[in-house]
Amino acid sequence: MQRVTITLDDALMDELQLGRPPTPWHVARDGFAETVSFLGLVTGTLAKVATDVMLLMQTEVGEAFEPFVPGRGSSSTMPQKRNPIACEFIVAATKIVRQQAGLMLDALAADPTARPIAGGTDLVVAARQGRKPLPESIVAVDRIAELAGHEVRDGSLVLGGLTSHAWLATAAEVRDRWTGLADASALVGSPATRSTGTLGGNLMNASPAADTTAPLVVFGAVVTLRAAGGAARSVAVADLATGPGRTVAVSGELLTEVVVPAVPPGAGSAYVRLEYRRAMEIAVVGAAALVVLDGDRVVDARLALTAVAPTIIRAPEAEASLAGASADRTTYRSAGRLAAAAARPIDDVRASAAYRSAMLEVVVARAASPLPPSEPARRTWAGGGEGSTDQGTVEGGAS
């Protein structure tokens, strides 16, 4: 049976184009834990017998004869009488084994390499591309009902870490009030990816090209990181990622909740990205905008830029140029130029830094520009259906 299992493992790794590692260390660790736990049961039984013998010696039986062994000691009453001192050794050995068994069980619960997985849509893809190796231990959290809730509470949108992109893209309350988040969610991967992938996983993946992160940054969203012991802390989405694939979360912490504050009156939001195809694509550049209007003037504006720095970044100079300015095409184009100046794009196989900077001016201007009242907002829905566009990107801007 073991040989058949190994053969199946090899065939699966070949099919996935992955290397088969040697026996993972956690398999050996689990074996040690099982062995020590079994020894703990055995020594515990022997200790019970030894304790019974010692009690009998003190009450009913009296002192029992035991052959003298040099250095082991003897009876404190008469030299010719020997107590069963071996029972003391058995009890002492049991205490030692019991301590080690506890440590081994603690090691099972505190696996530093274990990785929680919800949708897991990027797991094999990242390993196949060489970005991240497959984790040795995987903990499935996709069936924890407490992490899958979503509701509007006191005006804020409260999302469990397992909220899917598909729900965010289609929920009426999200589309009406937090439009930029619905825009971004509708662009994630394919219909299958959106149905399986989760908002918490997207945030903890910490990709600088993540679509849903930029809208959450402009909304001022906050996540809850909960540790294994129950302690929790709040972290702004803007401060969550420290670099590509890295976050401020420490070992043992899990993202359990995302709170998106209510948008102010007169505000609109949008997310726009540049892409080469309509589905299963990563943003070449992207921008999220939250703009508050009072008539034909901009009261406040927040911009977040995607795929132009190691993390999703804000554009404070561009935001300052919009505040108090006239809501016209010239204002938004000027903000786009300032945003491009704040970006730090790189050259890679998908685009050059110069091309990214040039296109960032366009997507920022489009994201911040309000749509004319006669033209309803249109969002991409890869795979067709209501709301789909030929361009594969969100058209227009803040609505």
N, C-alpha and C positions, 0 to 999 in steps of 0.2 A: 504494500500500500504506500509506503514512504517513497519507494522508487517511482511509482506511478505519479505521485504528487509532485516530485521534483521534475519529472518529464513534462507534466502539464505547466508547471511554473516556467520552465525554459521555453516552451512553445508560446506561452502568453507574452513573455518578454520579447521574443523574436517578432511576434505579430505587432507589438507596440513600439518596436525599434528601440527598446530600452535594454541596458545591460543588467544582468542578474547579479546582484551583490552577494557576497558571502553571507553566511548565517548572521542575521542582524544581532547586535549585542543584546537587544531587549529579549530575544528568544533565550539566550543563555542566562540572562538575569532572571527570567521567569522560571527557568528550570532550577536555578539555585534557590529561589524563593519557595518553590514547591518542596524541594528536598529539605530545607531548613524547617519549613512548617510541619512536614511529616516527622522529622526528628523531635520537634517540639511536642507533638502528640505522644510520641513514644516515651520521651523522657518524663513528660508530665504524668503518664501512667505509672512509670517506675517510681517517680517521686511519691505518688500517692501510696504505693505499696510500702516504700521505705518509711514514710511517716507513720503508717499504721504499725509497722514493726517497732519503731521507737516508742510509740505510745504503749504498746503491749509490754515492752521491757520495763516501763516506768510503773505500770499498774498491776496487771494480772500475771504475767510470766516472770517478771523479775529479770535479773541479769542473765544474759545468754552467753554461752561459751563461743568464742571466735578465735581461731588460731592467731597467735601473736605474729605480727609483721614488724620487723625493726623500723623505727622512725614513724610509725603510724600512730603511736600512742596506745594507751590501755585504760582500764577502769581506774577511776579515782578513789575507789573504796579499798579494794584488795588487789595486789599485783597478780594473783593467780586467776582472777576473774576478768574476762574480756567483754567489753560492750561491742555491739554491732556498729562500729564506727563507719563502716562502708556505707551505711544508710545516710550519714551526714554528707559524704562525698556525692552520693546520688542526688540529694536535694540541692547541693551547691551547683552541680553540673546542670541541673534542670533550670536553675535561675539564669545561668549564662546562656543556655540555648534559647530560653524564652526571650531574653533581651535581643539576641541576634534575629530571632524570628520576627520580632516587632520592627526591627530596622529594615529587614527585607520586604515586609509588607508595606512599609512607608515608601520604599523605593519603587514599588509597583504603582503607588498612587502619585508619586512625584516624578514622572517621567519628563526630563527636560527637553526631550526631542519630540514629544507628542504634539501633534498639530490638530486643532479642531477643524473639522470639515463640515460645511453645510451643503452648498451646491457642488463644490469641487470642480467647477467648469474649467478652471485654469490649472488644475493640478497636473494632469498628464501633458498638457500643452507646454507648460513651463519646463517640465522635465525633458520633454522631447527636444525643445529648443535650447536646452542647456542653461536656462536662466536659474532654475532651482532644482536641486535633486529631489527625488521622491522622499517624503519623510519616512523614517523607519516605523513610526507609530502614528496611527490615525484614529481620532476620536470623532465619531459621527454625532453631530448635534442637530441634525435636520428634523428630528421628531420631537424636539423639546417644545411643547405647545406654548410655554410661557414666553418664548422668544419670537413667536410668529404673529403676535397681535399688532394691530394698527388702529388708531383712533385719533379724532380731533379732541383735544382736552384743553379747556380754557383758552381756546383760540389757537393753540399750538398743535402741530402735527406730531404725534408720538408714534414712532415706528419701532417694532421689534427688530432685532438683528437679522431675523430670517425673512423679513419682508422681501418679496420677489420684485424684480424689475417689471415684470408683466403687470402686477397689481399697480405699481406706481405709474405706469404708462397709461393705464385705463381708468383708474379711480377718478370719479367726477370731482371729489373734493380736492384732489391733487392738481388736476388739470385746471380747475377754476382759480385756486388760490396760490398754488406753488407751481406755476406753469413751467418754469425752467427745469424743475426736477422731473416733471412728466416728459418734457422734451428730451432730456438726457436719457431717461430710462427707456424711451422708445427707440433709441439708437444703439442700445447695448446688444452686441452680438446678433443672434438670430432669434426667432420665436422660441426655439428650444432652450437657448441660453437664457433668455429673459424669464422663462417659466421656472428654470432650475436655479439660476444664479440669484444671490441674495445681496441686499444692500450692505449688510455687515461684512460679508466676504469681500465685496468690491472696495470698501473703505480700508479693510485690514490688508488687502493685497498691495495697497500703497503705490499704485502705478501712477506716474506723472501724467499719463494719458487717460486716466479713468474719467468716464463721462459724468457720473453722478456726483463726483466730489466737488467740482466747480460750483454747481448750483447750491449745494449745501454750504459751501464757504460763503457765498454772497448772502445767503439767508441767515448766517450766523448760527448754524446748527451745532449742537453739542452732543457728544456720544458719552455713554456710560460704560466704563471698563470695570468689570467685577472680578475680584480675585477668588481663588478657590476657597479661602476662609470666610468669604462673605463680604469683605471690605470692598467698597466701591468708590470710584472717583470719576469726576466729570472732566472731559477734555474737549475743547473746541475742535471741530473738524479741521479748521485751518492750521491747528497745531499738532494734529494726530500723526501725520507722516513726517519723517525726518530725512527721507531719501527714497530712491527707488526700492520698493520692497521692504522698507524699514519703517517702524512706527515707534511711538513712545511707550507702547504696551510692554510690560515685562512678562517673564515666564509665569504662567498660571493665571493670566488675566484674559477675559473673554469679553468682546463687545456685545452687550446685551440690549442696548436701546439707543435710538437716535431721536433727539427732540429738535424739531424745526420750528422756530418761533413764528408767530403770526406776522404776515406782511402788513406794513402800514397802509392806511387809506391812500388811494391814488397811485399805488405801486403796481408795476408789472414786471415780469421776468421772462427770460428766454435763455436757451442754450443753443449755440450754433457751432458747428465744427466743419472742418474741411476734410474730405475723405475721397478715396479713389473708387469705391464701389458702395453699393447700397446696403450691404449686409455683411456680417462677420468681418468688420473692419475696425481699425484703431484710428483715432483722430490723428491727422497730420498736425493740425493746430485746432484749438477750440477756445471758446469764450462763453462765460455765463455773465449775465447782467441782471441787476435788480435796479430799476429806475423808478423814482417817485416824482410824479409830475403835479404841478399846480397850474392848470391852464396850459399855456405854451412855454412854460419855463420848467427847468429841472430843479427840483428841490434837493434831492439827494440821489446818489448813484454808487453802486458797488460793482466792481468788475473782478472776475477771477479767470485766470488764463491756464489753459490745458496744453500739455506737451511742449512747453517752451522753457522748462526749468526742471531741476531734479524733483521738485514737488509742485503741486498746484499753487500758484502765487496770485496775490492781489496786485493791482496797478494803481497805487495811491495817487500819483500825479495825474493820471487820466481821470480818476474819480473826482479829484479836486477841480479839474477843468470843466467837468460837467455840472457841478453844483452851482446853481444860480444862473446858468447859461440858458440861452434860448434853445428850445427843443427843435433844432433844425438839422439838416443834413451836414452842414459845415461843422457844427459843434461835434457831431458824432464822428466825423472823419478825423477831426483834430484829436479827439480822445483815442481813436484807433492808432494814430501815429505815436502818441505818448505811451500807450500800452506796449507797442512794439519796441519802443526804446527801453522799457523796463524789463523786457523778456531776455532770457539767456538761452536761446535755442542752440542745438548742436547739429552737426552734419551726421547723417546716418543713411542707411539704405533706402529710407522712405522719403527723405527730403533734405535739402541743404539748409543750413542756418539762414542764409539770405532769403531763400524762398519762404521759409516759415515766418520770418519777420515781415515780409511783404504781405503774405496772406493773413497774418494776424491783424493788420490794420483793417482788412475787409471784414473779418468775422466779428471783431469787436464793434465796428460801426453797425453791422447788421443786428447783432445781439442787443445793442442799446437802443436802436431806432424803434419807436412805437409804430405799429401798423396803422394805416388809415382806417377809420371806422368802417368803411365799406368793404374792407378786405379782411376776412376772418383769418385767424392764425391757422397755419397748416403744419402738421408734424409728420415726420417720417414714420411709417410703420412698415419695416422691412418685411417683405412677403406679400405686400399688396393689401387691399382692403381700404376702408374709409380712412382718409387722412394721408394716404401714401403720395409721394412725390417722385418725379423722375430724377431729381438731383440727388436724392438720398440724404439730404440735409434739411434742417429746419429752415424754412424761409421766413422772411420778415424779421421781427425782433420782439422786444418787450411788449406784451399785450395785457 
